[in-house]
Amino acid sequence: MSYQVALAPSAVQKIAELDSEVQQRLAQKLEGLGLNPYPEDAHPLKNTERLYKVLLGEYRIIYQIQDQPLLVTVIKIAHLKDY
């Protein structure tokens, strides 16, 4: 059973700023989160409920998981130096 992946407006804006190679890697990562929102490299954010972070090279992806409905919402994408 796979999760739908949604993007917050700020995440969409950040994706548009990235070069095409990073965009392609990001698309693969987001597809993977749809299949398994709890990968081995995901870490829960402290003092939050259902927020996780994963790394993609020099970028950090912050996302929220909902189990009803099955939804992964990407809240933020940021370069490590900016987050």
MITI-458768 format. One record per residue (C-alpha): residue in one letter; x, y, z negated. Coordinates in steps of 0.001 Angstrom, whole numbers, plus 500000, padded with zeros to 6 digits. Layout:
<atoms>
AXYZ...
</atoms>
This chain:
<atoms>
M500000500000500000S501558503293501030Y501188506797499695Q500274509818501763V503040512454501731A501985516105501519L504202519179501563A503749522342499530P504007525542501618S507414526349500105A508701522914501175V507423523445504733Q509211526799504857K512481525282503633I512295522441506161A511937524989508968E515186526636507810L517214523406507902D519216522221510905S517778519405512987E520117516710511605V519047517422508028Q515406517592509134Q515686514101510640R517277512677507482L514614514403505402A511834512920507544Q513263509436506940K513530510075503199L509936511333503002E508713508314504962G510528506119502441L508873507952499542G505505507212501137L506314503515501065N507943503567497619P507649506763495556Y509799505207492813P513096504427494600E516200503541492583D517688507006493091A514584508832491781H514807510415488351P511915511861486335L512250515535485458K512512516162481745N509485517577479927T507221517077482940E504589514562483807R504801512728487109L507540514974488590Y510597513310490080K513764514326491884V515833512584494514L518956513678496319L519426513887500061G523046514795500666E523438518367499427Y519683518817498891R517370517977496031I513743517000496640I511255517605493819Y507964515754494136Q504868514754492214I503197511357492319Q499459510765492034D498104507236491891Q494464508188492508P494482508941495414L497843507549496489L499665510820497110V503236512118496976T503392515919497050V506763517481497808I506914520567495603K510360521894496428I513391521243498596A516532523096497555H520263523066498181L522128521854495094K523812525236494654D520387526923494570Y518755524631492052
</atoms>
